[in-house]
Amino acid sequence: MGNSLGYIAGALTTIAFIPQVIKIRKTNDTKELSLETLIIFCVGQIMWVTYGVVKKQPPVALFASITIILYCYMIYKKIKLDGDKLN
């Protein structure tokens, strides 16, 4: 039950970011996104991956890894479209 709940929670919280990625891809607009927030969240996800690996929690490591990919895309687009200036 524990791992099943982890996979469901991880899938839902990861899927939650997909509409933002799609919107960025379609509009090429990242002006309303904070680069600092994106970077902090990505670092947090890296820590979740580490935690998931250390604690042998595959759902945590898996979905945090997927979320890192989504956030790296958003960071890349933010820097490419708006410059690399932090607010």
C-alpha positions in Angstrom: 0.0 0.0 0.0 2.8 2.4 0.9 4.6 2.2 -2.5 1.3 2.4 -4.3 0.3 5.5 -2.5 3.8 6.9 -3.3 3.5 6.2 -7.0 0.0 7.8 -7.1 1.1 10.9 -5.2 4.3 11.2 -7.2 2.4 10.9 -10.5 -0.1 13.5 -9.6 2.4 16.1 -8.3 4.6 15.5 -11.4 1.7 15.7 -13.8 0.7 19.0 -12.2 3.7 20.7 -13.9 3.0 19.4 -17.4 0.4 22.2 -18.2 3.0 24.8 -17.4 5.6 23.2 -19.6 3.0 22.9 -22.4 2.1 26.6 -22.0 5.7 27.6 -22.2 6.3 25.5 -25.2 3.2 26.9 -27.1 3.6 30.6 -26.1 7.3 31.0 -25.5 6.4 33.2 -22.6 8.2 32.8 -19.3 8.0 36.4 -18.1 5.7 35.5 -15.1 8.0 32.8 -13.9 10.6 33.5 -11.3 14.0 32.1 -12.2 15.0 32.0 -8.5 11.9 29.9 -7.7 12.6 27.5 -10.5 16.2 27.0 -9.4 15.3 26.5 -5.7 12.6 24.0 -6.6 14.9 22.1 -8.9 17.6 21.9 -6.1 14.9 20.7 -3.8 13.9 18.0 -6.3 17.6 16.9 -6.5 17.5 16.5 -2.7 14.3 14.4 -3.0 16.0 12.1 -5.5 18.9 11.7 -3.2 16.5 11.0 -0.3 14.6 8.5 -2.4 17.7 6.6 -3.3 19.2 6.6 0.2 15.9 5.5 1.8 15.2 3.0 -1.0 12.0 4.7 -1.9 11.6 4.2 -5.7 8.5 6.4 -6.1 10.2 9.4 -4.5 13.3 9.0 -6.6 11.5 8.3 -9.9 9.0 11.2 -9.8 11.5 13.7 -8.4 13.7 12.8 -11.3 11.0 13.4 -13.9 10.1 16.7 -12.2 13.8 17.8 -12.5 13.6 17.2 -16.2 10.4 19.4 -16.4 12.0 22.1 -14.3 15.3 22.0 -16.2 13.2 22.7 -19.4 11.5 25.6 -17.7 14.8 27.0 -16.5 16.3 26.6 -19.9 13.4 28.4 -21.6 13.4 31.2 -18.9 17.1 31.9 -19.5 16.8 31.6 -23.3 13.7 33.9 -23.5 14.2 36.4 -20.7 18.0 36.4 -20.2 19.9 34.9 -17.3 19.2 37.8 -14.9 17.9 36.8 -11.4 15.2 39.1 -10.2 
